[in-house]
Amino acid sequence: MSKYALEWQTILDITVNIIPLVILVFFFVLFAVYDPYLGNPFMLGISLFLLVVPFVLLAFVTYAAGRTLERDEKSAPSQP
């Protein structure tokens, strides 16, 4: 039993979803530091909302996929 929630092989399998998460964080920080809408709080709020919602959903889907892969690897019969 691993002391971590996911095994190393599973983390490698879900890396394809981690890269877009990093890109979303980059743009969130960019929009938070540099205001591209010149003080329009509505536009800034919408742009940050459109970055946060996909981030949360993708993080949840990535975690669920990792847990499912981990469960399936443990329940699959071992190959000779």
C-alpha positions in Angstrom: 0.0 0.0 0.0 1.4 3.3 -1.0 1.5 6.2 1.4 0.5 8.5 -1.5 -3.0 8.7 -3.0 -1.7 7.9 -6.5 1.1 5.7 -7.7 3.9 7.0 -9.9 2.6 5.3 -13.1 -0.8 6.8 -12.6 0.6 10.3 -12.2 2.5 9.8 -15.5 -0.8 8.8 -17.1 -2.7 11.9 -15.9 0.2 14.3 -16.7 -1.7 15.1 -20.0 -4.3 16.9 -17.8 -1.7 18.6 -15.5 -0.2 20.6 -18.3 -3.4 22.5 -19.1 -3.9 23.2 -15.4 -0.5 24.9 -15.3 -1.4 26.9 -18.4 -4.7 28.0 -16.7 -2.8 29.1 -13.6 -0.3 31.1 -15.7 -3.1 33.0 -17.3 -4.9 33.5 -14.0 -1.7 35.1 -12.5 -1.2 37.1 -15.7 -4.7 38.6 -15.6 -4.5 39.2 -11.8 -1.2 41.1 -12.1 -1.7 42.8 -15.4 -5.2 44.2 -15.9 -5.9 43.9 -19.7 -9.3 45.7 -19.4 -8.0 49.0 -17.9 -10.0 48.9 -14.6 -13.2 47.4 -15.9 -14.1 45.1 -12.9 -16.9 43.3 -14.8 -14.6 42.2 -17.6 -11.8 41.2 -15.3 -14.3 39.2 -13.2 -15.7 37.4 -16.2 -12.2 36.6 -17.5 -11.0 35.3 -14.1 -14.3 33.3 -13.8 -13.7 31.7 -17.2 -10.3 30.6 -16.0 -11.3 29.4 -12.5 -14.3 27.3 -13.5 -12.4 25.2 -16.1 -9.5 24.8 -13.7 -11.7 23.4 -11.0 -13.5 21.1 -13.4 -10.3 19.9 -15.0 -8.7 19.3 -11.6 -11.7 17.3 -10.4 -11.8 15.2 -13.6 -8.0 14.6 -13.4 -8.3 13.5 -9.8 -11.3 11.2 -10.6 -9.4 9.7 -13.6 -6.4 9.1 -11.5 -8.4 7.3 -8.8 -10.2 5.2 -11.4 -6.9 4.2 -13.1 -5.5 3.3 -9.7 -8.5 1.2 -8.8 -8.5 -0.6 -12.2 -4.8 -1.3 -12.0 -5.3 -2.9 -8.5 -8.3 -5.0 -9.6 -6.9 -6.2 -12.9 -5.3 -9.6 -12.9 -1.5 -9.5 -13.1 0.1 -10.4 -16.4 2.7 -13.2 -16.5 
